[in-house]
Amino acid sequence: MVINKRNTVQKSKILEYLKSVKSHPRAEVVFENVKKDLPMISLATVYRNLNLMAEEGEILRIEVNGEFRYDANVCGHVHLICIKCGLILDKEFEKKCDLKFNDFNVHCYSLIAKGICSKCFRREKC
């Protein structure tokens, strides 16, 4: 695990963008959007910061159909991932409570459930 708690302008803008969207963007999408505020930022800088933030637990890195997607919401929801089209949906539970397994209290969780979204399911039935 790499520990790099340096807070740069680039890292702050990347995190700010990720917190502003619910779309689980790829690095290239993050780059295109952050570049609007930081025209000199490079795609390599975006990748480096995304990887560092994921390793540090500041963001989630989710692999979908062979590519990485990113999420700033690191706790308390399930990612529903379509194995056909790659759609990622967030599902938050109505009742926010801590989970408990035997002698272990869970305070934060992030789960991934893979399946087929309703659009792809309907397409397959035709």
N, CA, C and O atoms as a printed pandas DataFrame, in Angstrom:
     atom_number atom_name residue_name chain_id  residue_number  x_coord  y_coord  z_coord
0              1         N          MET        A               1    0.845   -1.187    0.000
1              2        CA          MET        A               1    0.000    0.000    0.000
2              3         C          MET        A               1    0.886    1.245    0.000
3              4         O          MET        A               1    1.778    1.381    0.837
4              5         N          VAL        A               2    0.637    2.135   -0.929
5              6        CA          VAL        A               2    1.401    3.369   -1.034
6              7         C          VAL        A               2    0.733    4.439   -0.179
7              8         O          VAL        A               2   -0.477    4.647   -0.265
8              9         N          ILE        A               3    1.521    5.111    0.639
9             10        CA          ILE        A               3    0.985    6.202    1.447
10            11         C          ILE        A               3    1.552    7.504    0.913
11            12         O          ILE        A               3    2.755    7.751    0.999
12            13         N          ASN        A               4    0.687    8.326    0.367
13            14        CA          ASN        A               4    1.085    9.628   -0.170
14            15         C          ASN        A               4   -0.024   10.601    0.173
15            16         O          ASN        A               4   -0.962   10.786   -0.603
16            17         N          LYS        A               5    0.083   11.209    1.312
17            18        CA          LYS        A               5   -0.981   12.098    1.777
18            19         C          LYS        A               5   -0.807   13.526    1.267
19            20         O          LYS        A               5   -1.451   14.446    1.770
20            21         N          ARG        A               6    0.053   13.714    0.280
21            22        CA          ARG        A               6    0.237   15.033   -0.287
22            23         C          ARG        A               6   -1.050   15.473   -0.966
23            24         O          ARG        A               6   -1.581   14.767   -1.824
24            25         N          ASN        A               7   -1.538   16.617   -0.589
25            26        CA          ASN        A               7   -2.777   17.117   -1.168
26            27         C          ASN        A               7   -2.437   18.203   -2.186
27            28         O          ASN        A               7   -2.127   19.339   -1.829
28            29         N          THR        A               8   -2.503   17.824   -3.455
29            30        CA          THR        A               8   -2.179   18.766   -4.519
30            31         C          THR        A               8   -3.458   19.361   -5.098
31            32         O          THR        A               8   -4.557   18.868   -4.847
32            33         N          VAL        A               9   -3.297   20.418   -5.869
33            34        CA          VAL        A               9   -4.439   21.026   -6.548
34            35         C          VAL        A               9   -5.068   20.004   -7.502
35            36         O          VAL        A               9   -6.292   19.909   -7.597
36            37         N          GLN        A              10   -4.235   19.252   -8.197
37            38        CA          GLN        A              10   -4.738   18.252   -9.134
38            39         C          GLN        A              10   -5.579   17.199   -8.413
39            40         O          GLN        A              10   -6.678   16.854   -8.849
40            41         N          LYS        A              11   -5.042   16.697   -7.303
41            42        CA          LYS        A              11   -5.761   15.683   -6.532
42            43         C          LYS        A              11   -7.084   16.236   -6.004
43            44         O          LYS        A              11   -8.107   15.551   -6.044
44            45         N          SER        A              12   -7.064   17.462   -5.515
45            46        CA          SER        A              12   -8.283   18.090   -4.999
46            47         C          SER        A              12   -9.340   18.245   -6.076
47            48         O          SER        A              12  -10.520   17.993   -5.830
48            49         N          LYS        A              13   -8.926   18.662   -7.277
49            50        CA          LYS        A              13   -9.887   18.844   -8.382
50            51         C          LYS        A              13  -10.451   17.510   -8.850
51            52         O          LYS        A              13  -11.632   17.416   -9.184
52            53         N          ILE        A              14   -9.615   16.484   -8.876
53            54        CA          ILE        A              14  -10.080   15.152   -9.276
54            55         C          ILE        A              14  -11.117   14.648   -8.276
55            56         O          ILE        A              14  -12.168   14.143   -8.667
56            57         N          LEU        A              15  -10.820   14.786   -6.993
57            58        CA          LEU        A              15  -11.754   14.345   -5.958
58            59         C          LEU        A              15  -13.035   15.167   -5.988
59            60         O          LEU        A              15  -14.128   14.625   -5.828
60            61         N          GLU        A              16  -12.905   16.456   -6.191
61            62        CA          GLU        A              16  -14.074   17.342   -6.291
62            63         C          GLU        A              16  -14.977   16.900   -7.442
63            64         O          GLU        A              16  -16.198   16.853   -7.294
64            65         N          TYR        A              17  -14.371   16.576   -8.594
65            66        CA          TYR        A              17  -15.172   16.121   -9.739
66            67         C          TYR        A              17  -15.871   14.796   -9.401
67            68         O          TYR        A              17  -17.069   14.650   -9.642
68            69         N          LEU        A              18  -15.127   13.835   -8.845
69            70        CA          LEU        A              18  -15.736   12.537   -8.528
70            71         C          LEU        A              18  -16.886   12.662   -7.541
71            72         O          LEU        A              18  -17.876   11.939   -7.645
72            73         N          LYS        A              19  -16.762   13.574   -6.585
73            74        CA          LYS        A              19  -17.840   13.777   -5.620
74            75         C          LYS        A              19  -19.059   14.445   -6.248
75            76         O          LYS        A              19  -20.160   14.363   -5.704
76            77         N          SER        A              20  -18.870   15.100   -7.383
77            78        CA          SER        A              20  -19.968   15.826   -8.028
78            79         C          SER        A              20  -20.794   14.955   -8.975
79            80         O          SER        A              20  -21.844   15.389   -9.449
80            81         N          VAL        A              21  -20.336   13.738   -9.256
81            82        CA          VAL        A              21  -21.028   12.874  -10.218
82            83         C          VAL        A              21  -21.392   11.538   -9.578
83            84         O          VAL        A              21  -20.779   11.114   -8.599
84            85         N          LYS        A              22  -22.382   10.897  -10.141
85            86        CA          LYS        A              22  -22.797    9.562   -9.695
86            87         C          LYS        A              22  -22.587    8.535  -10.803
87            88         O          LYS        A              22  -23.098    7.418  -10.722
88            89         N          SER        A              23  -21.838    8.910  -11.834
89            90        CA          SER        A              23  -21.733    8.104  -13.044
90            91         C          SER        A              23  -20.601    7.087  -13.052
91            92         O          SER        A              23  -20.495    6.320  -14.009
92            93         N          HIS        A              24  -19.751    7.044  -12.029
93            94        CA          HIS        A              24  -18.639    6.098  -11.985
94            95         C          HIS        A              24  -17.783    6.218  -13.248
95            96         O          HIS        A              24  -17.674    5.260  -14.014
96            97         N          PRO        A              25  -17.171    7.394  -13.471
97            98        CA          PRO        A              25  -16.470    7.651  -14.735
98            99         C          PRO        A              25  -15.147    6.898  -14.866
99           100         O          PRO        A              25  -14.522    6.506  -13.880
100          101         N          ARG        A              26  -14.747    6.714  -16.131
101          102        CA          ARG        A              26  -13.423    6.193  -16.454
102          103         C          ARG        A              26  -12.421    7.335  -16.275
103          104         O          ARG        A              26  -12.820    8.496  -16.180
104          105         N          ALA        A              27  -11.143    7.021  -16.227
105          106        CA          ALA        A              27  -10.093    8.025  -16.035
106          107         C          ALA        A              27  -10.119    9.084  -17.137
107          108         O          ALA        A              27   -9.873   10.261  -16.873
108          109         N          GLU        A              28  -10.413    8.676  -18.358
109          110        CA          GLU        A              28  -10.440    9.619  -19.476
110          111         C          GLU        A              28  -11.545   10.657  -19.307
111          112         O          GLU        A              28  -11.373   11.814  -19.688
112          113         N          VAL        A              29  -12.661   10.253  -18.746
113          114        CA          VAL        A              29  -13.771   11.172  -18.502
114          115         C          VAL        A              29  -13.399   12.134  -17.375
115          116         O          VAL        A              29  -13.683   13.330  -17.449
116          117         N          VAL        A              30  -12.761   11.602  -16.334
117          118        CA          VAL        A              30  -12.284   12.455  -15.244
118          119         C          VAL        A              30  -11.313   13.487  -15.819
119          120         O          VAL        A              30  -11.417   14.675  -15.513
120          121         N          PHE        A              31  -10.384   13.046  -16.639
121          122        CA          PHE        A              31   -9.392   13.929  -17.261
122          123         C          PHE        A              31  -10.054   15.050  -18.056
123          124         O          PHE        A              31   -9.710   16.220  -17.885
124          125         N          GLU        A              32  -10.994   14.700  -18.919
125          126        CA          GLU        A              32  -11.656   15.708  -19.758
126          127         C          GLU        A              32  -12.384   16.757  -18.921
127          128         O          GLU        A              32  -12.420   17.931  -19.290
128          129         N          ASN        A              33  -12.952   16.348  -17.819
129          130        CA          ASN        A              33  -13.694   17.287  -16.977
130          131         C          ASN        A              33  -12.785   18.126  -16.085
131          132         O          ASN        A              33  -13.023   19.321  -15.911
132          133         N          VAL        A              34  -11.758   17.521  -15.526
133          134        CA          VAL        A              34  -10.822   18.257  -14.671
134          135         C          VAL        A              34   -9.997   19.234  -15.504
135          136         O          VAL        A              34   -9.604   20.299  -15.027
136          137         N          LYS        A              35   -9.742   18.856  -16.747
137          138        CA          LYS        A              35   -8.949   19.702  -17.651
138          139         C          LYS        A              35   -9.620   21.064  -17.894
139          140         O          LYS        A              35   -8.942   22.037  -18.224
140          141         N          LYS        A              36  -10.928   21.133  -17.734
141          142        CA          LYS        A              36  -11.641   22.404  -17.895
142          143         C          LYS        A              36  -11.168   23.433  -16.867
143          144         O          LYS        A              36  -11.084   24.623  -17.170
144          145         N          ASP        A              37  -10.862   22.974  -15.654
145          146        CA          ASP        A              37  -10.369   23.861  -14.593
146          147         C          ASP        A              37   -8.848   23.928  -14.544
147          148         O          ASP        A              37   -8.273   24.943  -14.149
148          149         N          LEU        A              38   -8.204   22.839  -14.948
149          150        CA          LEU        A              38   -6.739   22.766  -14.931
150          151         C          LEU        A              38   -6.236   22.374  -16.317
151          152         O          LEU        A              38   -5.920   21.206  -16.542
152          153         N          PRO        A              39   -6.156   23.317  -17.245
153          154        CA          PRO        A              39   -5.806   22.993  -18.633
154          155         C          PRO        A              39   -4.448   22.312  -18.806
155          156         O          PRO        A              39   -4.232   21.630  -19.808
156          157         N          MET        A              40   -3.543   22.480  -17.866
157          158        CA          MET        A              40   -2.208   21.905  -18.002
158          159         C          MET        A              40   -2.098   20.480  -17.435
159          160         O          MET        A              40   -1.038   19.861  -17.532
160          161         N          ILE        A              41   -3.163   19.966  -16.857
161          162        CA          ILE        A              41   -3.103   18.622  -16.279
162          163         C          ILE        A              41   -2.962   17.585  -17.388
163          164         O          ILE        A              41   -3.522   17.746  -18.472
164          165         N          SER        A              42   -2.216   16.528  -17.113
165          166        CA          SER        A              42   -2.038   15.466  -18.098
166          167         C          SER        A              42   -2.871   14.245  -17.711
167          168         O          SER        A              42   -3.266   14.080  -16.557
168          169         N          LEU        A              43   -3.122   13.404  -18.698
169          170        CA          LEU        A              43   -3.856   12.165  -18.441
170          171         C          LEU        A              43   -3.056   11.281  -17.475
171          172         O          LEU        A              43   -3.640   10.601  -16.631
172          173         N          ALA        A              44   -1.732   11.288  -17.597
173          174        CA          ALA        A              44   -0.883   10.498  -16.695
174          175         C          ALA        A              44   -1.045   10.963  -15.247
175          176         O          ALA        A              44   -1.067   10.138  -14.334
176          177         N          THR        A              45   -1.157   12.267  -15.031
177          178        CA          THR        A              45   -1.359   12.805  -13.687
178          179         C          THR        A              45   -2.696   12.353  -13.121
179          180         O          THR        A              45   -2.796   12.016  -11.941
180          181         N          VAL        A              46   -3.718   12.345  -13.960
181          182        CA          VAL        A              46   -5.037   11.879  -13.517
182          183         C          VAL        A              46   -4.963   10.408  -13.131
183          184         O          VAL        A              46   -5.444   10.025  -12.065
184          185         N          TYR        A              47   -4.366    9.581  -13.984
185          186        CA          TYR        A              47   -4.223    8.152  -13.659
186          187         C          TYR        A              47   -3.449    7.956  -12.359
187          188         O          TYR        A              47   -3.871    7.185  -11.496
188          189         N          ARG        A              48   -2.331    8.643  -12.215
189          190        CA          ARG        A              48   -1.496    8.505  -11.023
190          191         C          ARG        A              48   -2.287    8.867   -9.758
191          192         O          ARG        A              48   -2.239    8.146   -8.761
192          193         N          ASN        A              49   -3.012    9.986   -9.808
193          194        CA          ASN        A              49   -3.789   10.416   -8.646
194          195         C          ASN        A              49   -4.956    9.488   -8.356
195          196         O          ASN        A              49   -5.228    9.188   -7.194
196          197         N          LEU        A              50   -5.646    9.030   -9.382
197          198        CA          LEU        A              50   -6.749    8.083   -9.177
198          199         C          LEU        A              50   -6.235    6.809   -8.511
199          200         O          LEU        A              50   -6.849    6.298   -7.574
200          201         N          ASN        A              51   -5.102    6.301   -9.002
201          202        CA          ASN        A              51   -4.540    5.076   -8.425
202          203         C          ASN        A              51   -4.110    5.280   -6.985
203          204         O          ASN        A              51   -4.357    4.419   -6.140
204          205         N          LEU        A              52   -3.470    6.407   -6.688
205          206        CA          LEU        A              52   -3.056    6.697   -5.314
206          207         C          LEU        A              52   -4.264    6.828   -4.386
207          208         O          LEU        A              52   -4.276    6.278   -3.284
208          209         N          MET        A              53   -5.277    7.561   -4.844
209          210        CA          MET        A              53   -6.464    7.741   -4.010
210          211         C          MET        A              53   -7.181    6.417   -3.771
211          212         O          MET        A              53   -7.710    6.187   -2.683
212          213         N          ALA        A              54   -7.202    5.542   -4.779
213          214        CA          ALA        A              54   -7.826    4.227   -4.610
214          215         C          ALA        A              54   -7.022    3.377   -3.625
215          216         O          ALA        A              54   -7.606    2.697   -2.782
216          217         N          GLU        A              55   -5.697    3.408   -3.721
217          218        CA          GLU        A              55   -4.856    2.645   -2.804
218          219         C          GLU        A              55   -4.976    3.157   -1.374
219          220         O          GLU        A              55   -4.875    2.381   -0.423
220          221         N          GLU        A              56   -5.189    4.461   -1.220
221          222        CA          GLU        A              56   -5.320    5.068    0.105
222          223         C          GLU        A              56   -6.735    4.932    0.666
223          224         O          GLU        A              56   -6.973    5.268    1.826
224          225         N          GLY        A              57   -7.683    4.440   -0.152
225          226        CA          GLY        A              57   -9.055    4.262    0.298
226          227         C          GLY        A              57   -9.902    5.515    0.226
227          228         O          GLY        A              57  -11.011    5.540    0.761
228          229         N          GLU        A              58   -9.403    6.561   -0.426
229          230        CA          GLU        A              58  -10.177    7.801   -0.565
230          231         C          GLU        A              58  -11.279    7.665   -1.600
231          232         O          GLU        A              58  -12.315    8.322   -1.496
232          233         N          ILE        A              59  -11.062    6.815   -2.600
233          234        CA          ILE        A              59  -12.049    6.554   -3.643
234          235         C          ILE        A              59  -12.085    5.055   -3.907
235          236         O          ILE        A              59  -11.203    4.315   -3.469
236          237         N          LEU        A              60  -13.115    4.615   -4.627
237          238        CA          LEU        A              60  -13.200    3.212   -5.042
238          239         C          LEU        A              60  -12.794    3.091   -6.501
239          240         O          LEU        A              60  -13.120    3.946   -7.325
240          241         N          ARG        A              61  -12.081    2.024   -6.807
241          242        CA          ARG        A              61  -11.746    1.683   -8.196
242          243         C          ARG        A              61  -12.483    0.383   -8.476
243          244         O          ARG        A              61  -12.241   -0.632   -7.823
244          245         N          ILE        A              62  -13.380    0.420   -9.446
245          246        CA          ILE        A              62  -14.240   -0.723   -9.751
246          247         C          ILE        A              62  -13.920   -1.189  -11.167
247          248         O          ILE        A              62  -13.962   -0.402  -12.112
248          249         N          GLU        A              63  -13.602   -2.472  -11.306
249          250        CA          GLU        A              63  -13.324   -3.007  -12.641
250          251         C          GLU        A              63  -14.621   -3.504  -13.256
251          252         O          GLU        A              63  -15.327   -4.326  -12.673
252          253         N          VAL        A              64  -14.923   -2.993  -14.445
253          254        CA          VAL        A              64  -16.131   -3.370  -15.166
254          255         C          VAL        A              64  -15.745   -3.674  -16.614
255          256         O          VAL        A              64  -15.244   -2.810  -17.333
256          257         N          ASN        A              65  -15.986   -4.901  -17.018
257          258        CA          ASN        A              65  -15.697   -5.324  -18.396
258          259         C          ASN        A              65  -14.286   -4.938  -18.837
259          260         O          ASN        A              65  -14.087   -4.460  -19.954
260          261         N          GLY        A              66  -13.307   -5.150  -17.952
261          262        CA          GLY        A              66  -11.914   -4.921  -18.294
262          263         C          GLY        A              66  -11.418   -3.488  -18.196
263          264         O          GLY        A              66  -10.274   -3.213  -18.560
264          265         N          GLU        A              67  -12.247   -2.567  -17.713
265          266        CA          GLU        A              67  -11.783   -1.186  -17.542
266          267         C          GLU        A              67  -12.137   -0.716  -16.136
267          268         O          GLU        A              67  -13.074   -1.213  -15.511
268          269         N          PHE        A              68  -11.357    0.263  -15.653
269          270        CA          PHE        A              68  -11.590    0.775  -14.308
270          271         C          PHE        A              68  -12.509    1.980  -14.331
271          272         O          PHE        A              68  -12.426    2.842  -15.206
272          273         N          ARG        A              69  -13.388    2.012  -13.343
273          274        CA          ARG        A              69  -14.291    3.137  -13.119
274          275         C          ARG        A              69  -14.061    3.596  -11.690
275          276         O          ARG        A              69  -13.570    2.825  -10.865
276          277         N          TYR        A              70  -14.411    4.850  -11.383
277          278        CA          TYR        A              70  -14.063    5.433  -10.090
278          279         C          TYR        A              70  -15.279    6.031   -9.407
279          280         O          TYR        A              70  -16.200    6.525  -10.058
280          281         N          ASP        A              71  -15.263    5.976   -8.063
281          282        CA          ASP        A              71  -16.379    6.458   -7.267
282          283         C          ASP        A              71  -15.832    7.083   -5.986
283          284         O          ASP        A              71  -15.011    6.476   -5.298
284          285         N          ALA        A              72  -16.284    8.290   -5.667
285          286        CA          ALA        A              72  -15.856    8.963   -4.442
286          287         C          ALA        A              72  -16.685    8.528   -3.235
287          288         O          ALA        A              72  -16.304    8.796   -2.096
288          289         N          ASN        A              73  -17.818    7.860   -3.474
289          290        CA          ASN        A              73  -18.651    7.375   -2.378
290          291         C          ASN        A              73  -18.106    6.012   -1.954
291          292         O          ASN        A              73  -18.411    4.992   -2.573
292          293         N          VAL        A              74  -17.307    6.005   -0.907
293          294        CA          VAL        A              74  -16.579    4.787   -0.536
294          295         C          VAL        A              74  -17.278    3.921    0.503
295          296         O          VAL        A              74  -16.773    2.855    0.856
296          297         N          CYS        A              75  -18.428    4.358    0.996
297          298        CA          CYS        A              75  -19.017    3.618    2.108
298          299         C          CYS        A              75  -20.545    3.626    2.049
299          300         O          CYS        A              75  -21.165    4.624    1.681
300          301         N          GLY        A              76  -21.130    2.491    2.420
301          302        CA          GLY        A              76  -22.554    2.444    2.686
302          303         C          GLY        A              76  -23.473    2.219    1.502
303          304         O          GLY        A              76  -24.628    2.643    1.536
304          305         N          HIS        A              77  -22.993    1.561    0.452
305          306        CA          HIS        A              77  -23.901    1.267   -0.649
306          307         C          HIS        A              77  -23.412    0.063   -1.448
307          308         O          HIS        A              77  -22.281   -0.398   -1.295
308          309         N          VAL        A              78  -24.299   -0.424   -2.301
309          310        CA          VAL        A              78  -24.014   -1.566   -3.162
310          311         C          VAL        A              78  -23.908   -1.066   -4.593
311          312         O          VAL        A              78  -24.705   -0.234   -5.027
312          313         N          HIS        A              79  -22.920   -1.573   -5.327
313          314        CA          HIS        A              79  -22.816   -1.290   -6.753
314          315         C          HIS        A              79  -23.461   -2.455   -7.497
315          316         O          HIS        A              79  -23.041   -3.602   -7.346
316          317         N          LEU        A              80  -24.468   -2.161   -8.291
317          318        CA          LEU        A              80  -25.108   -3.156   -9.143
318          319         C          LEU        A              80  -24.498   -2.984  -10.530
319          320         O          LEU        A              80  -24.683   -1.947  -11.166
320          321         N          ILE        A              81  -23.770   -4.001  -10.999
321          322        CA          ILE        A              81  -23.028   -3.889  -12.251
322          323         C          ILE        A              81  -23.602   -4.846  -13.279
323          324         O          ILE        A              81  -23.704   -6.048  -13.033
324          325         N          CYS        A              82  -23.980   -4.303  -14.444
325          326        CA          CYS        A              82  -24.485   -5.128  -15.537
326          327         C          CYS        A              82  -23.297   -5.744  -16.278
327          328         O          CYS        A              82  -22.415   -5.030  -16.756
328          329         N          ILE        A              83  -23.282   -7.073  -16.369
329          330        CA          ILE        A              83  -22.184   -7.763  -17.034
330          331         C          ILE        A              83  -22.284   -7.686  -18.555
331          332         O          ILE        A              83  -21.345   -8.053  -19.261
332          333         N          LYS        A              84  -23.407   -7.216  -19.051
333          334        CA          LYS        A              84  -23.583   -7.071  -20.499
334          335         C          LYS        A              84  -23.133   -5.698  -20.994
335          336         O          LYS        A              84  -22.280   -5.607  -21.877
336          337         N          CYS        A              85  -23.697   -4.634  -20.434
337          338        CA          CYS        A              85  -23.440   -3.279  -20.945
338          339         C          CYS        A              85  -22.495   -2.457  -20.076
339          340         O          CYS        A              85  -22.049   -1.389  -20.495
340          341         N          GLY        A              86  -22.180   -2.937  -18.865
341          342        CA          GLY        A              86  -21.271   -2.222  -17.977
342          343         C          GLY        A              86  -21.911   -1.129  -17.139
343          344         O          GLY        A              86  -21.208   -0.404  -16.437
344          345         N          LEU        A              87  -23.216   -0.998  -17.197
345          346        CA          LEU        A              87  -23.915   -0.003  -16.380
346          347         C          LEU        A              87  -23.629   -0.253  -14.904
347          348         O          LEU        A              87  -23.623   -1.397  -14.450
348          349         N          ILE        A              88  -23.392    0.827  -14.156
349          350        CA          ILE        A              88  -23.215    0.716  -12.706
350          351         C          ILE        A              88  -24.295    1.555  -12.045
351          352         O          ILE        A              88  -24.422    2.748  -12.320
352          353         N          LEU        A              89  -25.064    0.932  -11.180
353          354        CA          LEU        A              89  -26.071    1.633  -10.399
354          355         C          LEU        A              89  -25.716    1.531   -8.926
355          356         O          LEU        A              89  -25.218    0.500   -8.474
356          357         N          ASP        A              90  -25.968    2.588   -8.183
357          358        CA          ASP        A              90  -25.780    2.568   -6.737
358          359         C          ASP        A              90  -27.104    2.243   -6.074
359          360         O          ASP        A              90  -28.151    2.767   -6.455
360          361         N          LYS        A              91  -27.047    1.383   -5.089
361          362        CA          LYS        A              91  -28.232    1.057   -4.295
362          363         C          LYS        A              91  -27.890    1.316   -2.839
363          364         O          LYS        A              91  -27.016    0.667   -2.265
364          365         N          GLU        A              92  -28.590    2.270   -2.254
365          366        CA          GLU        A              92  -28.398    2.556   -0.836
366          367         C          GLU        A              92  -29.595    2.010   -0.084
367          368         O          GLU        A              92  -30.729    2.091   -0.556
368          369         N          PHE        A              93  -29.340    1.465    1.064
369          370        CA          PHE        A              93  -30.411    0.905    1.861
370          371         C          PHE        A              93  -31.125    2.008    2.621
371          372         O          PHE        A              93  -30.506    2.976    3.063
372          373         N          GLU        A              94  -32.426    1.854    2.766
373          374        CA          GLU        A              94  -33.234    2.871    3.449
374          375         C          GLU        A              94  -32.834    3.024    4.907
375          376         O          GLU        A              94  -32.727    4.141    5.412
376          377         N          LYS        A              95  -32.617    1.918    5.577
377          378        CA          LYS        A              95  -32.284    1.965    6.999
378          379         C          LYS        A              95  -30.762    1.956    7.147
379          380         O          LYS        A              95  -30.098    0.972    6.821
380          381         N          LYS        A              96  -30.229    3.061    7.641
381          382        CA          LYS        A              96  -28.782    3.167    7.848
382          383         C          LYS        A              96  -28.460    2.635    9.242
383          384         O          LYS        A              96  -28.699    3.308   10.245
384          385         N          CYS        A              97  -27.924    1.443    9.292
385          386        CA          CYS        A              97  -27.540    0.897   10.580
386          387         C          CYS        A              97  -26.255    0.099   10.402
387          388         O          CYS        A              97  -25.933   -0.351    9.302
388          389         N          ASP        A              98  -25.543   -0.065   11.478
389          390        CA          ASP        A              98  -24.321   -0.845   11.434
390          391         C          ASP        A              98  -24.663   -2.324   11.319
391          392         O          ASP        A              98  -25.621   -2.799   11.929
392          393         N          LEU        A              99  -23.892   -3.028   10.552
393          394        CA          LEU        A              99  -24.049   -4.471   10.424
394          395         C          LEU        A              99  -23.197   -5.145   11.490
395          396         O          LEU        A              99  -22.188   -4.594   11.929
396          397         N          LYS        A             100  -23.604   -6.334   11.901
397          398        CA          LYS        A             100  -22.807   -7.065   12.885
398          399         C          LYS        A             100  -22.732   -8.511   12.466
399          400         O          LYS        A             100  -23.744   -9.147   12.173
400          401         N          PHE        A             101  -21.504   -9.026   12.441
401          402        CA          PHE        A             101  -21.251  -10.432   12.157
402          403         C          PHE        A             101  -20.503  -11.002   13.352
403          404         O          PHE        A             101  -19.337  -10.678   13.573
404          405         N          ASN        A             102  -21.170  -11.846   14.117
405          406        CA          ASN        A             102  -20.586  -12.429   15.328
406          407         C          ASN        A             102  -19.972  -11.336   16.196
407          408         O          ASN        A             102  -20.697  -10.507   16.745
408          409         N          ASP        A             103  -18.661  -11.324   16.325
409          410        CA          ASP        A             103  -17.992  -10.337   17.178
410          411         C          ASP        A             103  -17.379   -9.207   16.351
411          412         O          ASP        A             103  -16.381   -8.613   16.759
412          413         N          PHE        A             104  -17.957   -8.913   15.217
413          414        CA          PHE        A             104  -17.395   -7.893   14.323
414          415         C          PHE        A             104  -18.485   -6.907   13.942
415          416         O          PHE        A             104  -19.479   -7.281   13.319
416          417         N          ASN        A             105  -18.301   -5.651   14.315
417          418        CA          ASN        A             105  -19.249   -4.599   13.949
418          419         C          ASN        A             105  -18.770   -3.906   12.682
419          420         O          ASN        A             105  -17.651   -3.395   12.639
420          421         N          VAL        A             106  -19.597   -3.887   11.665
421          422        CA          VAL        A             106  -19.262   -3.240   10.399
422          423         C          VAL        A             106  -19.771   -1.800   10.451
423          424         O          VAL        A             106  -20.954   -1.567   10.698
424          425         N          HIS        A             107  -18.898   -0.857   10.224
425          426        CA          HIS        A             107  -19.284    0.555   10.217
426          427         C          HIS        A             107  -19.321    1.133    8.820
427          428         O          HIS        A             107  -19.972    2.151    8.580
428          429         N          CYS        A             108  -18.631    0.494    7.902
429          430        CA          CYS        A             108  -18.575    0.987    6.525
430          431         C          CYS        A             108  -18.488   -0.215    5.598
431          432         O          CYS        A             108  -17.759   -1.166    5.881
432          433         N          TYR        A             109  -19.217   -0.182    4.506
433          434        CA          TYR        A             109  -19.157   -1.286    3.558
434          435         C          TYR        A             109  -19.361   -0.766    2.141
435          436         O          TYR        A             109  -19.976    0.276    1.918
436          437         N          SER        A             110  -18.831   -1.517    1.206
437          438        CA          SER        A             110  -19.067   -1.286   -0.209
438          439         C          SER        A             110  -19.120   -2.665   -0.846
439          440         O          SER        A             110  -18.143   -3.413   -0.810
440          441         N          LEU        A             111  -20.256   -2.995   -1.423
441          442        CA          LEU        A             111  -20.462   -4.309   -2.015
442          443         C          LEU        A             111  -20.653   -4.186   -3.523
443          444         O          LEU        A             111  -21.131   -3.169   -4.026
444          445         N          ILE        A             112  -20.272   -5.236   -4.224
445          446        CA          ILE        A             112  -20.464   -5.282   -5.675
446          447         C          ILE        A             112  -21.336   -6.483   -5.996
447          448         O          ILE        A             112  -21.036   -7.608   -5.595
448          449         N          ALA        A             113  -22.423   -6.235   -6.724
449          450        CA          ALA        A             113  -23.307   -7.303   -7.182
450          451         C          ALA        A             113  -23.347   -7.236   -8.705
451          452         O          ALA        A             113  -23.645   -6.189   -9.280
452          453         N          LYS        A             114  -23.046   -8.358   -9.352
453          454        CA          LYS        A             114  -23.030   -8.400  -10.814
454          455         C          LYS        A             114  -24.224   -9.183  -11.320
455          456         O          LYS        A             114  -24.607  -10.202  -10.745
456          457         N          GLY        A             115  -24.804   -8.693  -12.402
457          458        CA          GLY        A             115  -25.961   -9.336  -12.999
458          459         C          GLY        A             115  -26.275   -8.686  -14.330
459          460         O          GLY        A             115  -25.379   -8.201  -15.021
460          461         N          ILE        A             116  -27.537   -8.677  -14.684
461          462        CA          ILE        A             116  -27.970   -8.103  -15.962
462          463         C          ILE        A             116  -29.034   -7.049  -15.682
463          464         O          ILE        A             116  -30.027   -7.324  -15.008
464          465         N          CYS        A             117  -28.821   -5.834  -16.207
465          466        CA          CYS        A             117  -29.786   -4.758  -16.002
466          467         C          CYS        A             117  -31.075   -5.059  -16.768
467          468         O          CYS        A             117  -31.097   -5.913  -17.654
468          469         N          SER        A             118  -32.129   -4.358  -16.422
469          470        CA          SER        A             118  -33.433   -4.621  -17.028
470          471         C          SER        A             118  -33.426   -4.363  -18.535
471          472         O          SER        A             118  -34.093   -5.078  -19.282
472          473         N          LYS        A             119  -32.686   -3.359  -18.990
473          474        CA          LYS        A             119  -32.623   -3.055  -20.423
474          475         C          LYS        A             119  -31.974   -4.208  -21.192
475          476         O          LYS        A             119  -32.495   -4.625  -22.227
476          477         N          CYS        A             120  -30.859   -4.721  -20.707
477          478        CA          CYS        A             120  -30.189   -5.848  -21.365
478          479         C          CYS        A             120  -31.020   -7.122  -21.254
479          480         O          CYS        A             120  -31.035   -7.935  -22.177
480          481         N          PHE        A             121  -31.713   -7.300  -20.126
481          482        CA          PHE        A             121  -32.549   -8.468  -19.933
482          483         C          PHE        A             121  -33.684   -8.479  -20.961
483          484         O          PHE        A             121  -33.981   -9.512  -21.562
484          485         N          ARG        A             122  -34.326   -7.291  -21.157
485          486        CA          ARG        A             122  -35.408   -7.198  -22.155
486          487         C          ARG        A             122  -34.871   -7.467  -23.565
487          488         O          ARG        A             122  -35.531   -8.125  -24.370
488          489         N          ARG        A             123  -33.687   -6.961  -23.853
489          490        CA          ARG        A             123  -33.070   -7.134  -25.172
490          491         C          ARG        A             123  -32.803   -8.605  -25.446
491          492         O          ARG        A             123  -32.976   -9.059  -26.577
492          493         N          GLU        A             124  -32.384   -9.361  -24.434
493          494        CA          GLU        A             124  -32.104  -10.783  -24.587
494          495         C          GLU        A             124  -33.365  -11.602  -24.834
495          496         O          GLU        A             124  -33.316  -12.614  -25.533
496          497         N          LYS        A             125  -34.479  -11.183  -24.277
497          498        CA          LYS        A             125  -35.738  -11.924  -24.399
498          499         C          LYS        A             125  -36.368  -11.776  -25.773
499          500         O          LYS        A             125  -37.200  -12.595  -26.163
500          501         N          CYS        A             126  -35.980  -10.733  -26.520
501          502        CA          CYS        A             126  -36.587  -10.514  -27.839
502          503         C          CYS        A             126  -36.019  -11.429  -28.893
503          504         O          CYS        A             126  -36.430  -11.364  -30.052
